[in-house]
Amino acid sequence: MSRSRPFTLIAALIFAIIALLHVYRLFTHFQVILGSHEIPMSLSYVAIVVAAVLAWGCFRESRG
């Protein structure tokens, strides 16, 4: 029996969008500055991996 899990599907989509935004940041060299600190581009590599793994896990969980 398959159960619908809309929350995990929404979470998966959000994580996937975050991963895509970090890919966009790497290709366009978009700078992120918080206060007086510049966030390094290398942080996006880590964020892509983390967000993609979380999105994949949530997609699998949402299918039941």
N, CA, C and O atoms as a MOPAC input file, in Angstrom:
PM7 MOZYME 1SCF
protein

 N      0.84900 1    -1.16900 1     0.00000 1
 C      0.00000 1     0.00000 1     0.00000 1
 C      0.89900 1     1.23800 1     0.00000 1
 O      1.79600 1     1.35800 1     0.83500 1
 N      0.66300 1     2.13600 1    -0.91700 1
 C      1.46200 1     3.35000 1    -1.04300 1
 C      0.74800 1     4.50600 1    -0.35500 1
 O     -0.44100 1     4.74100 1    -0.57500 1
 N      1.49000 1     5.22100 1     0.47900 1
 C      0.92500 1     6.37700 1     1.16100 1
 C      1.47100 1     7.64300 1     0.53400 1
 O      2.63900 1     7.69700 1     0.14800 1
 N      0.64500 1     8.64800 1     0.43100 1
 C      1.07600 1     9.93700 1    -0.09700 1
 C      1.76500 1    10.71800 1     1.02200 1
 O      1.24000 1    10.83200 1     2.12900 1
 N      2.94100 1    11.25100 1     0.71800 1
 C      3.68100 1    12.03000 1     1.70200 1
 C      4.01900 1    13.38900 1     1.09500 1
 O      5.13100 1    13.59800 1     0.60900 1
 N      3.06000 1    14.31200 1     1.12500 1
 C      3.28200 1    15.58900 1     0.45200 1
 C      4.37800 1    16.44400 1     1.10700 1
 O      5.08300 1    17.17600 1     0.41200 1
 N      4.52700 1    16.35700 1     2.42200 1
 C      5.54700 1    17.17600 1     3.07400 1
 C      6.94700 1    16.79400 1     2.61200 1
 O      7.76300 1    17.67300 1     2.33300 1
 N      7.23700 1    15.51100 1     2.52600 1
 C      8.57200 1    15.09900 1     2.10500 1
 C      8.81300 1    15.41300 1     0.63600 1
 O      9.94400 1    15.68600 1     0.23600 1
 N      7.76000 1    15.37700 1    -0.16600 1
 C      7.90800 1    15.75900 1    -1.57400 1
 C      8.21500 1    17.25900 1    -1.68100 1
 O      9.06700 1    17.66000 1    -2.47400 1
 N      7.53800 1    18.07300 1    -0.90200 1
 C      7.80300 1    19.51700 1    -0.90000 1
 C      9.21500 1    19.79200 1    -0.40100 1
 O      9.91700 1    20.63100 1    -0.96500 1
 N      9.63700 1    19.09800 1     0.64500 1
 C     10.99900 1    19.26500 1     1.15900 1
 C     12.02700 1    18.86600 1     0.10600 1
 O     13.05100 1    19.53100 1    -0.04600 1
 N     11.75800 1    17.78600 1    -0.61800 1
 C     12.66900 1    17.33500 1    -1.67900 1
 C     12.78400 1    18.38900 1    -2.76700 1
 O     13.88300 1    18.65400 1    -3.25600 1
 N     11.68000 1    18.98700 1    -3.14800 1
 C     11.70500 1    20.03500 1    -4.17100 1
 C     12.48500 1    21.25900 1    -3.69700 1
 O     13.22700 1    21.86400 1    -4.47100 1
 N     12.31900 1    21.61900 1    -2.44000 1
 C     13.05600 1    22.76000 1    -1.89400 1
 C     14.55700 1    22.47600 1    -1.89000 1
 O     15.35000 1    23.33500 1    -2.27700 1
 N     14.95000 1    21.28700 1    -1.46000 1
 C     16.37300 1    20.93300 1    -1.46700 1
 C     16.93200 1    20.89900 1    -2.88900 1
 O     18.06800 1    21.31600 1    -3.11800 1
 N     16.15200 1    20.41100 1    -3.83400 1
 C     16.60100 1    20.37900 1    -5.22300 1
 C     16.78600 1    21.79400 1    -5.76800 1
 O     17.74800 1    22.06300 1    -6.48800 1
 N     15.88100 1    22.68600 1    -5.43100 1
 C     16.00900 1    24.08300 1    -5.86600 1
 C     17.25200 1    24.72300 1    -5.25200 1
 O     17.96700 1    25.46700 1    -5.92500 1
 N     17.50800 1    24.43700 1    -3.98900 1
 C     18.70100 1    24.97900 1    -3.32700 1
 C     19.96200 1    24.47400 1    -4.02400 1
 O     20.89500 1    25.24600 1    -4.24900 1
 N     19.99800 1    23.19900 1    -4.36300 1
 C     21.16800 1    22.65400 1    -5.06800 1
 C     21.34500 1    23.33400 1    -6.41600 1
 O     22.46700 1    23.67000 1    -6.79500 1
 N     20.25900 1    23.54200 1    -7.14300 1
 C     20.34400 1    24.21200 1    -8.43600 1
 C     20.79000 1    25.66700 1    -8.30500 1
 O     21.52200 1    26.17000 1    -9.15700 1
 N     20.35900 1    26.33800 1    -7.25500 1
 C     20.80000 1    27.72200 1    -7.02800 1
 C     22.29900 1    27.78900 1    -6.75500 1
 O     22.96500 1    28.73700 1    -7.17100 1
 N     22.82200 1    26.80700 1    -6.07000 1
 C     24.26700 1    26.78400 1    -5.82600 1
 C     25.03900 1    26.47900 1    -7.11100 1
 O     26.12400 1    27.01900 1    -7.32400 1
 N     24.49100 1    25.62400 1    -7.96000 1
 C     25.11300 1    25.38100 1    -9.26700 1
 C     25.11600 1    26.68000 1   -10.07200 1
 O     26.12000 1    27.02400 1   -10.69600 1
 N     24.00200 1    27.39300 1   -10.05900 1
 C     23.90900 1    28.68800 1   -10.74000 1
 C     24.95000 1    29.66000 1   -10.19600 1
 O     25.59200 1    30.38300 1   -10.95800 1
 N     25.11200 1    29.67400 1    -8.89500 1
 C     26.09300 1    30.57000 1    -8.27500 1
 C     27.50400 1    30.25900 1    -8.76600 1
 O     28.28500 1    31.17700 1    -9.01900 1
 N     27.83500 1    28.99300 1    -8.90100 1
 C     29.16800 1    28.62600 1    -9.36600 1
 C     29.41100 1    29.04900 1   -10.81600 1
 O     30.50300 1    29.50300 1   -11.15700 1
 N     28.39400 1    28.90100 1   -11.66900 1
 C     28.56400 1    29.23700 1   -13.07900 1
 C     28.57900 1    30.74200 1   -13.33700 1
 O     29.24600 1    31.21000 1   -14.26000 1
 N     27.84100 1    31.50100 1   -12.51900 1
 C     27.75400 1    32.94200 1   -12.75200 1
 C     28.67800 1    33.75100 1   -11.84500 1
 O     28.76000 1    34.97200 1   -11.97700 1
 N     29.37400 1    33.08100 1   -10.92600 1
 C     30.26500 1    33.74000 1    -9.96400 1
 C     29.52100 1    34.79800 1    -9.14600 1
 O     30.05700 1    35.86600 1    -8.84700 1
 N     28.28700 1    34.47900 1    -8.79500 1
 C     27.45600 1    35.36100 1    -7.98700 1
 C     28.02900 1    35.44000 1    -6.57300 1
 O     28.20500 1    34.41200 1    -5.92000 1
 N     28.31700 1    36.63000 1    -6.10400 1
 C     28.90000 1    36.81300 1    -4.78200 1
 C     27.80200 1    36.94700 1    -3.72700 1
 O     26.80700 1    37.63900 1    -3.94000 1
 N     27.99000 1    36.28400 1    -2.60200 1
 C     27.06900 1    36.38800 1    -1.47600 1
 C     27.83200 1    37.03600 1    -0.32900 1
 O     28.88200 1    36.55100 1     0.09200 1
 N     27.28400 1    38.14200 1     0.16800 1
 C     27.92800 1    38.86400 1     1.26200 1
 C     26.91200 1    38.98600 1     2.39500 1
 O     25.81400 1    39.51000 1     2.20600 1
 N     27.29100 1    38.50000 1     3.56500 1
 C     26.45900 1    38.60900 1     4.76300 1
 C     27.16100 1    39.53300 1     5.73700 1
 O     28.19500 1    39.19100 1     6.31100 1
 N     26.58600 1    40.70100 1     5.91200 1
 C     27.24300 1    41.68800 1     6.76500 1
 C     28.54300 1    42.12900 1     6.13000 1
 O     28.54600 1    42.68200 1     5.03000 1
 N     29.63900 1    41.88900 1     6.81100 1
 C     30.95000 1    42.23700 1     6.26000 1
 C     31.71600 1    40.99600 1     5.79200 1
 O     32.90300 1    41.07900 1     5.47900 1
 N     31.04000 1    39.86000 1     5.74500 1
 C     31.69300 1    38.60100 1     5.36100 1
 C     31.26100 1    38.16000 1     3.97300 1
 O     30.07200 1    38.15000 1     3.65500 1
 N     32.23800 1    37.79400 1     3.14700 1
 C     31.95000 1    37.23500 1     1.83200 1
 C     31.97900 1    35.71500 1     1.94000 1
 O     32.95000 1    35.13600 1     2.42500 1
 N     30.90300 1    35.07600 1     1.48200 1
 C     30.80400 1    33.62000 1     1.53900 1
 C     31.63200 1    33.05200 1     0.38100 1
 O     31.39900 1    33.41600 1    -0.77200 1
 N     32.59300 1    32.16700 1     0.66900 1
 C     33.45300 1    31.64800 1    -0.39800 1
 C     32.69200 1    30.73500 1    -1.36700 1
 O     31.72500 1    30.06700 1    -0.99800 1
 N     33.16400 1    30.73100 1    -2.61900 1
 C     32.53200 1    29.89800 1    -3.64800 1
 C     32.68100 1    28.41900 1    -3.33000 1
 O     31.82700 1    27.61400 1    -3.70500 1
 N     33.75100 1    28.05500 1    -2.64500 1
 C     33.97400 1    26.64100 1    -2.32000 1
 C     32.86600 1    26.08700 1    -1.42800 1
 O     32.62400 1    24.88000 1    -1.41400 1
 N     32.20200 1    26.95200 1    -0.69500 1
 C     31.09900 1    26.50300 1     0.15500 1
 C     29.93400 1    25.98200 1    -0.69200 1
 O     29.17400 1    25.12300 1    -0.24400 1
 N     29.79800 1    26.49900 1    -1.90800 1
 C     28.72500 1    26.03100 1    -2.78800 1
 C     28.93100 1    24.58400 1    -3.21200 1
 O     27.95900 1    23.85300 1    -3.40400 1
 N     30.18100 1    24.16100 1    -3.36200 1
 C     30.42900 1    22.76000 1    -3.71000 1
 C     29.88400 1    21.82800 1    -2.62200 1
 O     29.25400 1    20.81300 1    -2.91700 1
 N     30.13200 1    22.18300 1    -1.39400 1
 C     29.63600 1    21.38600 1    -0.26500 1
 C     28.11700 1    21.45800 1    -0.21200 1
 O     27.45000 1    20.44700 1     0.00800 1
 N     27.57200 1    22.64900 1    -0.41300 1
 C     26.12200 1    22.83200 1    -0.34800 1
 C     25.40700 1    22.05200 1    -1.44500 1
 O     24.31300 1    21.53300 1    -1.22100 1
 N     26.01300 1    21.96300 1    -2.62900 1
 C     25.40200 1    21.19100 1    -3.72500 1
 C     25.29000 1    19.73000 1    -3.32700 1
 O     24.23900 1    19.11500 1    -3.50800 1
 N     26.35100 1    19.17700 1    -2.79200 1
 C     26.35400 1    17.76300 1    -2.40400 1
 C     25.33400 1    17.51400 1    -1.29000 1
 O     24.54600 1    16.57200 1    -1.36300 1
 N     25.35600 1    18.35500 1    -0.27400 1
 C     24.44000 1    18.16900 1     0.86100 1
 C     22.98800 1    18.30500 1     0.41500 1
 O     22.16100 1    17.45400 1     0.74300 1
 N     22.66800 1    19.36400 1    -0.32900 1
 C     21.28400 1    19.57200 1    -0.76200 1
 C     20.82300 1    18.47700 1    -1.71200 1
 O     19.67400 1    18.04100 1    -1.64100 1
 N     21.70200 1    18.02700 1    -2.59800 1
 C     21.32400 1    16.96800 1    -3.53900 1
 C     21.06300 1    15.64400 1    -2.81700 1
 O     20.12100 1    14.92700 1    -3.15500 1
 N     21.88200 1    15.32700 1    -1.84200 1
 C     21.67300 1    14.08700 1    -1.07200 1
 C     20.37400 1    14.17400 1    -0.27400 1
 O     19.62000 1    13.20300 1    -0.20700 1
 N     20.11400 1    15.31900 1     0.32400 1
 C     18.86000 1    15.47900 1     1.06800 1
 C     17.65200 1    15.41200 1     0.13700 1
 O     16.63800 1    14.80900 1     0.48500 1
 N     17.75100 1    16.02300 1    -1.03700 1
 C     16.64400 1    15.96600 1    -2.00300 1
 C     16.39700 1    14.52900 1    -2.44100 1
 O     15.25200 1    14.07800 1    -2.49000 1
 N     17.47100 1    13.81000 1    -2.76000 1
 C     17.33900 1    12.42000 1    -3.18300 1
 C     16.68800 1    11.57300 1    -2.08300 1
 O     15.79700 1    10.76800 1    -2.35700 1
 N     17.14100 1    11.76300 1    -0.83800 1
 C     16.56600 1    11.00600 1     0.27800 1
 C     15.09800 1    11.32600 1     0.49400 1
 O     14.30000 1    10.42800 1     0.76500 1
 N     14.73400 1    12.59300 1     0.37800 1
 C     13.33500 1    12.96700 1     0.55100 1
 C     12.47000 1    12.44300 1    -0.58700 1
 O     11.34100 1    12.01300 1    -0.35400 1
 N     12.98900 1    12.47300 1    -1.82900 1
 C     12.23300 1    11.90200 1    -2.94300 1
 C     11.96200 1    10.41900 1    -2.72000 1
 O     10.85100 1     9.94000 1    -2.94600 1
 N     12.99100 1     9.69800 1    -2.27200 1
 C     12.80400 1     8.26100 1    -2.00200 1
 C     11.79200 1     8.03500 1    -0.88900 1
 O     10.96100 1     7.13100 1    -0.97400 1
 N     11.86100 1     8.85600 1     0.15600 1
 C     10.95100 1     8.72700 1     1.28200 1
 C      9.50300 1     9.05600 1     0.85900 1
 O      8.55800 1     8.42000 1     1.32400 1
 N      9.34500 1    10.04700 1    -0.01900 1
 C      8.00000 1    10.46100 1    -0.41500 1
 C      7.29500 1     9.38900 1    -1.25500 1
 O      6.06600 1     9.34400 1    -1.30800 1
 N      8.08100 1     8.53000 1    -1.90900 1
 C      7.46400 1     7.46100 1    -2.71500 1
 C      6.97700 1     6.31200 1    -1.84800 1
 O      6.20500 1     5.46400 1    -2.29600 1
 N      7.43200 1     6.29300 1    -0.61900 1
 C      6.91700 1     5.29900 1     0.30800 1
 C      7.65100 1     4.03300 1     0.29600 1
 O      7.30800 1     3.11300 1     1.03900 1

